């Protein structure tokens, strides 16, 4: 009887491993829309949806392209496919497209990063590139969470709360420090300079906005950011240049690429 229980347990564990492996493989086969022109749409069973940036194309999804539509699609290996033909395309047909060649490995790394971001956004149920999800707290807008910055001044913005009459309290502290700077304001933004007092190049920080200066910071959610050193900034500039050389032929403009680099790759230059 004991041996039979062990066998049943082994079978259950094996089935669980197979299910996890299958789910992972299915996820890795997902394609995402990186950029599009026109009004392509997807169809899955009886559900029809207009394509947006980050639209998922799974095995059961069909991509429908109208005349003059263009779609750029990425996979989990960082390959980018361009589709500008009219018709209905199954997932397996999209995988047969010729990938756009990149002259540098960095562009592929960034595309893999974008693919992971799209996948994580689906799993988490909200857009990581926008507001930090903070429940009943004040929603922070910028800098976005866990971003790298390079500027001689940093503008902090947060969402206006309805019927707010009392001041907000902006809180800034160096990561790992208990010492915090608090500034009261009725505005929904504040700008600080890199002055080696509150902020310095190479420093890592966390910030938040609270509604009472006596709020317990130990239970408050913070958003993180790092101010790059000049050497780090120059490295990021080279990465941005490599990404630009890859994306410009796909129809991206300079400001669009910098915005993507900031919001999706969390580096704002």
N, C-alpha and C positions, 0 to 999 in steps of 0.2 A: 504493500500500500504506500509505504514511504517512497519507494522508487517511482511509483506511478505519479505521486504528487510532484516529485522533482522533475519528471518528464513533462508534466503539464505546465509547470512553472517555466521550464526551459522553452517550451513551445510558445507561451505567452510573451516571453521576453524577445524571442526571435521575431514573432509577428510585430511586436511594438517597434523593434529596430527596423524592420522592413518598411513599416508605415512611415516612420520618421525619415528614413532614407528616401522613400518615394516622394514625400512632401517636399524635401529639400531639393530633389532633382526637378520636380515640377516647378518650384520657385525659380530655380536657376535657368529654366527654359523660358521664363517670362521675358517679353520684350517690352520696352517702354518708348513712348514718343518723346524725343528730345526737342524737336522743333517741327512746325508745320506751316503751310500756307494754304489758303482756301478754306474749305469746310469738309474735310474728310470725317467719317464717322465709323464707329465700330458696331458690330452686331454679335451678340452672344445669346444663343437660344432665341427668345422673343424680345430681348432687351436691346434697344438701339440707343447709342450715346454719341454725342458730338465729341470729336477729339479735342483734348486739351494737352498742354505740356504735362507729361507724367502719366498719360493714359496707358493703362496696362493692356498688353496683347498676349493673352494666354493661349494654350493649345486649342481651346474651344472658341476663340475669338476670331472673327473675320474683320479685316480692314477694308472699308469701302471707299474708293477714291473716285471723285468726280473729275470732270475736265478741268485742267489747270491746277488741280490740287497737287501739293508736294508734301512729303512726310520724311523726316529723318528719324530713324529708329536705332536704339542701342540695345546690345545684349550684355550678358554678365561678363563677357571677356573684353569689353571695351570696344567692340566693333561697332561702327556706325554704318547704317545702310540708308541709301537715298532711294526713294520711290516717287516717281512722277508720272506713272501710267494710270490710265483710267481702268476701273474694274473692281472686282471683289477678290481679295487675297486672303487665303488661309494662313495660319501661323507657319505651317511647314513650308509654304511657298515663299514667305518672307525670309526664312532662314536660308533659302537658296540664292538670295540676292548677293551680288558682289559687294563686299565691304569696301568703304572708302579707305584708301591707303594713307597712313600717317607717316611723316618723316621722322618722328621722334617718339620715344617710349612714354614720355611724360603725358602726352595727349591721351594715350590709351589708359594710363593710370587715372586721369581725371574722369574719363568716360566711365570707368569701372566705379569710381567714387559716386558719380551721378546715378548710376544704376542702383547702387546700394542705398543711396538717399531715397530714391523712388520706392524701393522695396521696403525700407524702414518706415516711410511715411504711410504706406498701406498697412503695415503691422501696427503702428502706433495710433492710427486713426485721426491724426491731425498733421498739419503742415509744419514741419520743423523749421522751414526757412522763414516763417513769418513770426507771429507773436510767440513768446514763451508761454506755454500753457500754465497758468498759475491759479486756477480756480477762482476764489473770491478775492484774490489780491489784485493790485493794479497791474494791468497788462503792459509789459515792456515791449517797445517797438524796436528801438535801435540804441546801441549796437546789438546785433543779433547774438544769441547765446553761443559761447565757445568760438568766438571769431578772433582773427588776427587783424590788427589795424596798424596803419602807418600814416600819421598826420601830426601837424604841430598843434592841433586842437581836436577835441572829440565832442560831438554833439550827442547828448542822451535824450531820448524821447520816450514818452509813455502815453497810454490811452487815457483820454478824459473819462472820468466816472460821472455818471448822471447825477444831477442835483448836488454836485460837490461844491461846498462853500468854504470849508476849512482848508488850510494849506496841506500840500503834499510834503513829504520829507524824503529827499534824495539821499541815499546812503551809498558810500563808496569805501571800500577797504582793500588793501593788498591781500592777495590770496595767502591764507595761512596766518594772517594777523588778526588779533582781537580789536585792534585800534581802528575805529571807523570815523569817517568824516560825514557829518549830517548837515544838509542845507535845506531850509524850509522855503517853499515857493508856491505861489498860486498858479504858476504856469505848468505846462505839460512838457517842458523841455529845459535843458540847461547845458551850457557849453563850458568845458574846462580845457585849459591849455596844458601842454606838456612842460611843466615848470620845475620839475625835480622836487616838488613839494607834495602835491596830490598825485601827480602822474609823472612817470619817467620812462624813457625808452628802455625796452628790455624787461619792463615790469609786467607782472600778471595780476589782474584785479577781478573783483566781483562787485556788482552793483545791484541795487534794488530801489524800489519806491514804496514807502509805507505811508499810512494815513495818521499815525500817531507817533510822536517822537519817543514815546515810552514803550513802543512795541518790542517784543522779545525777538532779537535778531537770531537767536539760536534756533528758532522754529520758523524763520522766514526764508523763503526761496530766493536765491540770488542768480543773476546771470553773469557768465564769465567772459572775459576778453583779455587779450594780451597786446601790448604795444610793442611792435617789432623794433629791434635794433637796426641800424643802417645796413649792416652786413646781411641781416635776415631779409630786410626789405629788397636789397639788390638781388638776392636769390629768388625771392617771390616775383620780382620783375621779369627775370629770365623765364620763369615758369609761365607767367602770364603771356609773355611774348610767344612762347612755344604754342600755347593754347590758341592764341590769336591767329597764328599762321595756319593752324588746322581748321579753325571755325570760320574764318573770313570767307573762304570759298563756299561755305554752306549758307552764306547770306547774312551772317551776324555782323553787326556794326561794332565799333570800338566801345561805345557806352554800354551796349547790350552784353558784350563779352565781360567787361569789368563788373557789371551788375551780376552776371552769372557767377563769376569768380568770387564775388562777395557773398551772395546769398546761398549759393550751393556748395562752394568750396571753402566757405568761411574765411576768406582772406580779402580784406577791403583795402585797396591801395589808392 
